[in-house]
Every structure is written in structure tokens, then in C-alpha cells.
Amino acid sequence: MANNQRILLKLSGESLMGNDAYGINTEILLRYATDIKRAMDNGAQVGIVIGGGNIFRGLSGVNKGFDRVKGDQMGMLATVINSLALQNALQSLGANAVVLTAIGMEPVGERYAKEKATGYLQCGTAVIMACGTGNPFFTTDTGAALRAIEIEAGLLLKGTRVDGVYTADPEKDPSAKKYAALTFDEAYKNNLRIMDLTAFTLCSENKLPVVVFDMNTEGNLLRIVKGENIGTIIRPHT
């Protein structure tokens, strides 16, 4: 049964760049860590999955001549770098944080297991889950959906740079309208690209609500934890 005090926060690797062209912007990193700690201080159990696109993206590597499997493995390692950076930022604020990896990588991080992850969460430790699913051909969106279901999270929160789901890309179409709420069926029907199809199907079949929100607005994460309607929620049914 899902735990409504437990959330899985999905962050893109690109979000860590801020306005930089590459890598990790330390100001953005600390801002995210501060918001996560505030949510934890409010009683939330926080699991986190971060992409690696600010360092290396497997699919882009294929276009540059890399084998897809090797490219995806390089992308997994990029997620570990981001995860360690966030762990360090959280610890610098006095929060407990641990990195669990889908592939063996001790002593960089502990090997992921559901029981280990939920045990840390119950003790008030932020659990950063790296390497996606540990397999090539799967995105970190799918990794986030899988981990959210495994740890029995009540919500999957997809932090983005826009404040929800729109009828079209609001950065390209000023007439785009924002959805306050959707069902998974409506999102399918309207071909809304919220997550990749595998991740979205996992959430739909396991009745895991997804909230898409603006992570770059300070305090939004805490507002969601407190029950405010921030962003767009996608539910199994109305």
C-alpha cells in the first residue's frame, strides 16, 4: 500500500545546470537541497532519482558513434555524479542522505535493495537512487517510476522548469493552457509527453499519481508535501 508521507522526486540532470552550458550549478544544487530538507523537516520521507543529461546522455552518445549499451552505461555513471553532488549538498545542510546504486559501486554508493531503501526512509534519511534501472534502453523516468512503485511512494513528483502540464509547449505557444488535473487516459488520448511511455504505463498500471511542477520556484516542494495544489496532477481516474 502506498505511503502518502513518502514521495519520489524525479529531477532531470539538465535542471542542475541552471543557466550554465554544462555540469552542475552549485547555486541550483544548494537550492534543491534546501527545498528537499524543508520537506523532510516537515515529515516527508523523500526518495530521489536524478537524470544525467547535464553530463552525458546515452541517446545523444549513439548519434556520436557510441554503442547504445555503452552509451547508456555512461549515462548511468553520470547519474551517480549528480547523486553524490546532491548527497553532499544535503549533508552540508545537516540532513541525512544516502546514495543507493542499481549496479554494484561500493564504496561510492550502496547497492540498491527495496528493504534497504525503505529502512533508510523510515529513519528520516533522504534516499538518492542512482543508475536508473541498472539496464540499458530504459530512461531515468522509467527508473523513477519503478523505484516509486517499489518503495510504495504515495506520489511521484516530476520537478521541471514549467509549472505543470499544458495543452502545448508554453515556451513555444503562448496560447497553451495549463491542466490542473488529468487522468492517465486523458494524457494518453491527448498525446501529452509527460514522461516516456514505459514510465507512464508503469505509473498508470500501478495507480501511482504523478505531479508535474516547477522545481525552480522556491518552496513548491514543501507546498506539495503540505497538501497544496501545485502544478498538474495525473491520477488513475477523476
C-alpha positions in Angstrom: 0.0 0.0 0.0 1.3 3.5 -0.9 2.6 5.7 1.9 1.3 9.2 1.5 4.1 10.6 3.6 6.6 9.1 1.2 7.4 10.7 -2.1 9.7 10.0 -5.0 11.2 13.2 -6.5 12.4 12.9 -10.1 14.8 15.6 -11.2 16.4 16.0 -14.7 20.1 16.2 -15.0 19.7 19.3 -17.1 17.9 21.1 -14.3 21.1 21.0 -12.3 22.9 23.1 -15.0 20.9 26.3 -14.2 22.0 28.8 -16.8 25.3 27.0 -17.3 26.0 25.2 -20.5 27.2 22.0 -18.8 27.7 20.3 -15.5 26.4 21.2 -12.0 25.5 24.7 -11.0 26.2 24.8 -7.2 23.6 27.5 -6.6 20.8 25.4 -8.1 22.1 22.3 -6.3 22.0 24.0 -2.9 18.6 25.5 -3.6 17.2 22.0 -4.5 18.9 20.5 -1.4 17.3 23.2 0.8 13.9 22.6 -0.5 14.3 18.8 0.0 15.5 19.3 3.5 12.5 21.5 4.3 10.2 18.8 3.0 12.0 16.3 5.2 11.8 18.5 8.2 8.0 18.6 7.6 7.8 14.9 8.0 8.1 13.7 4.4 10.1 10.6 3.5 12.0 11.6 0.3 13.4 9.3 -2.3 15.1 11.0 -5.3 16.1 9.9 -8.8 18.2 12.3 -10.9 19.0 12.1 -14.6 22.4 12.5 -16.0 21.8 14.7 -19.1 23.9 17.6 -17.8 26.9 15.3 -18.1 26.2 12.6 -20.7 23.0 11.3 -22.3 23.1 7.8 -23.8 20.9 8.5 -26.8 23.0 11.5 -27.8 26.1 9.3 -27.5 24.6 7.0 -30.1 24.4 9.9 -32.5 28.2 10.4 -31.9 29.1 6.8 -32.7 28.8 5.2 -29.2 27.3 1.8 -28.9 23.8 2.2 -27.3 24.6 -0.1 -24.4 27.9 1.6 -23.7 26.3 5.0 -24.1 23.5 4.1 -21.6 26.1 2.8 -19.1 28.0 6.1 -19.4 24.7 7.9 -18.7 24.2 5.7 -15.6 27.6 6.9 -14.3 26.6 10.5 -14.9 23.6 10.0 -12.6 25.9 8.8 -9.9 28.0 12.0 -10.1 24.8 14.1 -9.8 23.6 11.9 -6.9 26.8 12.3 -5.0 26.6 16.0 -5.5 23.1 16.2 -4.1 24.0 13.9 -1.2 26.9 16.2 -0.3 24.7 19.3 -0.6 22.1 17.7 1.7 24.7 16.7 4.2 26.1 20.2 4.2 22.7 21.4 5.4 22.6 18.8 8.2 20.3 16.3 6.5 21.0 12.6 6.4 21.3 11.3 2.8 22.5 8.1 1.2 23.2 7.1 -2.4 22.0 3.6 -3.5 23.1 2.4 -6.9 21.3 -0.1 -9.2 24.7 -1.6 -10.1 27.5 -2.5 -7.7 29.6 0.5 -7.0 30.8 0.2 -3.4 32.2 2.3 -1.7 30.8 5.1 -3.9 27.3 4.1 -3.1 25.5 1.1 -1.5 23.8 -1.4 -3.8 20.1 -0.7 -4.1 17.5 -3.0 -2.4 13.9 -2.1 -1.6 14.3 -3.1 2.1 17.4 -1.0 2.4 15.8 2.0 0.8 12.6 1.8 2.9 14.6 1.3 6.1 16.6 4.5 5.4 13.4 6.4 4.6 11.7 5.3 7.8 14.7 6.6 9.7 14.5 10.1 8.1 17.3 9.7 5.6 16.9 11.0 2.0 17.5 8.1 -0.4 19.1 9.1 -3.7 18.7 6.2 -6.2 21.3 6.3 -9.0 21.9 4.4 -12.2 18.3 4.3 -13.3 17.0 0.7 -13.5 20.6 -0.5 -14.0 19.8 -1.6 -17.5 20.4 0.0 -20.9 17.4 1.1 -23.1 15.5 2.4 -20.0 15.3 6.1 -19.1 15.7 7.6 -15.7 11.9 8.5 -15.9 11.3 4.7 -16.0 13.8 4.2 -13.2 11.9 6.8 -11.1 8.6 5.2 -11.8 10.0 1.7 -10.9 11.6 2.9 -7.7 8.5 4.9 -6.6 6.4 1.7 -7.0 9.0 -0.4 -5.2 9.3 1.9 -2.2 5.5 2.3 -2.1 5.5 6.0 -2.5 2.3 7.9 -2.4 3.3 10.3 -5.2 5.8 10.6 -7.9 6.8 14.3 -8.3 8.4 15.3 -11.6 10.3 18.6 -11.0 10.6 20.6 -14.2 11.2 24.2 -15.2 7.5 24.7 -16.1 4.6 24.9 -13.6 2.6 21.9 -14.9 1.3 20.2 -18.0 0.0 22.3 -20.8 -2.0 21.7 -24.0 1.2 22.6 -25.9 4.7 23.7 -25.1 4.1 27.0 -23.2 7.7 28.1 -24.1 6.7 27.9 -27.8 3.0 28.5 -27.8 1.7 31.4 -25.7 -1.9 30.3 -26.1 -1.2 26.9 -24.4 -3.5 26.3 -21.5 -2.5 24.6 -18.3 -4.2 21.5 -16.9 -4.9 21.5 -13.2 -5.6 17.7 -13.2 -5.7 14.9 -15.7 -6.4 11.2 -15.8 -3.8 8.8 -17.3 -6.3 8.0 -20.0 -6.8 11.7 -20.9 -3.0 12.2 -21.1 -2.7 9.2 -23.4 -5.6 10.4 -25.6 -4.2 13.9 -25.9 -0.6 12.6 -26.5 0.8 14.7 -23.7 4.5 14.0 -23.3 4.7 13.9 -19.5 7.2 11.0 -19.2 8.3 8.4 -21.6 5.7 5.8 -22.4 7.2 3.0 -20.4 7.4 5.1 -17.2 3.9 6.5 -17.7 2.5 3.0 -18.3 4.1 1.8 -15.0 2.5 4.6 -13.1 -0.9 4.1 -14.7 -1.0 0.3 -14.2 0.1 0.7 -10.5 -2.3 3.6 -9.9 0.6 5.9 -8.8 -0.4 9.6 -9.1 2.2 11.9 -10.8 2.5 15.6 -10.1 4.4 17.8 -12.6 5.5 21.0 -11.0 8.1 23.8 -11.2 11.0 22.8 -9.0 12.8 26.1 -9.7 10.2 28.1 -7.6 11.5 28.0 -4.1 9.1 26.3 -1.6 7.0 24.5 -4.2 8.1 21.1 -3.0 7.2 21.9 0.6 3.8 23.2 -0.6 3.0 19.9 -2.2 4.1 18.0 0.9 1.7 20.2 2.9 -1.1 19.3 0.5 -1.4 22.4 -1.6 -2.4 22.0 -5.3 0.8 22.9 -7.1 1.4 22.1 -10.7 -0.6 19.4 -12.5 -1.7 16.1 -11.0 -2.2 13.0 -13.2 -4.5 10.4 -11.4 -5.8 7.0 -12.4 -9.3 8.4 -12.5 -11.3 11.6 -11.8 
